[in-house]
Amino acid sequence: MDRSFLEWPFFEDRHRALAEELEEWCARHLPVDHGDVDAACRGLVAALGAGGWLRHSGAGADERLDVRALCLIRETLARHDGLADFAFAMQGLGMGAVSLFGSPEQRAWLEKTRAGRAISAFALTEPGAGSDVANTATTAEAVQGGWVLNGEKTYISNGGIADLYVVFARTGEGPGSKGLSAFLMPADSAGLEVVERIEVVAPHPLAHLRMTNVELPESARIGAPGAGFKVAMSVLDVFRATVGAAALGFARRAMDEALARVRLPRAGGGCLADLQLVQGHVADMVLKVDAAALLIYRAAWVKDMGAARVSREAAMAKLYATEAAQEVIDAAVQLHGGDGVRKGFAVESLYREIRALRIYEGASDVQRVIIARAALQGADA
């Protein structure tokens, strides 16, 4: 794989060393058997914890999340094994609210997730409120000494295998997005039910959850009352760029597979790479991969340099990288001919893996709205 991008000025020497070390680790440990997805995810979390990689997924009380490191790790893991990327990403996203806003008591859980001893989940999406977080219907009622939660969440990654969930619920401090709060909910809480395990095209542990009079202590709230929307958007500000990085990892793998394929000898002499039309596909793939990488690591660098919010940059990175990766992978499938849709070939697996990334953590359409509003606000200013 072309690793010249590591010489870009976005990175420091520690990032280059991390990328090299992780590449060696992946070569020894990945891919894993996906036959039992739950068991595979549990095993991957434990292995990533033992390898020290999950320490990058969260931040201690005196630390900051290194977004460039998060992106490099996700890109590398995704290139080797999509499920490994999923396992790493959910430890970060699931505990992002605690990393950014958690109390000392809540950070005890963070230490467990960073060591691979506990699995976390981010419970935001609802049956009637996917991208429209402001219309969250799950409620958290204040009672003596704590809170009572009622509602449903769906398409929750790690649902059914998580040890704890960060849940967003309506607490009523104001209308719409102004009346939400975030809560830390252990998986063994009475009244929490896994209604359905959800199967998707690229197998991942997903579930539909229901909360019926789930009692949580006052200490379960993350951040200030009514600040749930701010908490959620702050977490997504960090992790949206990393979704683009995972897509970039998929795209790089697809491009490498395609380059190897088109150089194979053909009956009658020559190879597909001799054809100008094939060279055109290759050029498009290279261009899209590099453009995606530039947007991703620009967004990560801006955040690491101390920007309070990078909503515009993160939205651009996620939108372009996921859409471009879909196109790169589709071209790789095409260049493989019939083998491109045959089980056991990497590009077939990548074709299934990439699709969800254009939906979760804010669908592509939502990213376009964010980018447009930022541009319009800038023009008004």
Secondary structure as UniProt FT lines:
FT   HELIX           4..7
FT   TURN            9..10
FT   HELIX           13..29
FT   HELIX           37..50
FT   TURN            51..52
FT   HELIX           53..57
FT   TURN            61..62
FT   HELIX           67..80
FT   HELIX           82..94
FT   HELIX           96..101
FT   TURN            104..106
FT   HELIX           107..114
FT   TURN            115..116
FT   STRAND          120..123
FT   TURN            127..128
FT   HELIX           133..135
FT   STRAND          139..143
FT   TURN            144..145
FT   STRAND          146..157
FT   TURN            158..161
FT   STRAND          164..170
FT   HELIX           176..179
FT   STRAND          180..186
FT   TURN            187..188
FT   TURN            190..191
FT   STRAND          192..198
FT   STRAND          206..217
FT   HELIX           218..220
FT   STRAND          221..222
FT   TURN            225..226
FT   HELIX           228..262
FT   TURN            267..268
FT   HELIX           272..274
FT   HELIX           276..304
FT   TURN            305..306
FT   HELIX           311..335
FT   HELIX           337..341
FT   TURN            343..344
FT   HELIX           346..354
FT   HELIX           355..358
FT   TURN            359..361
FT   HELIX           364..380
//
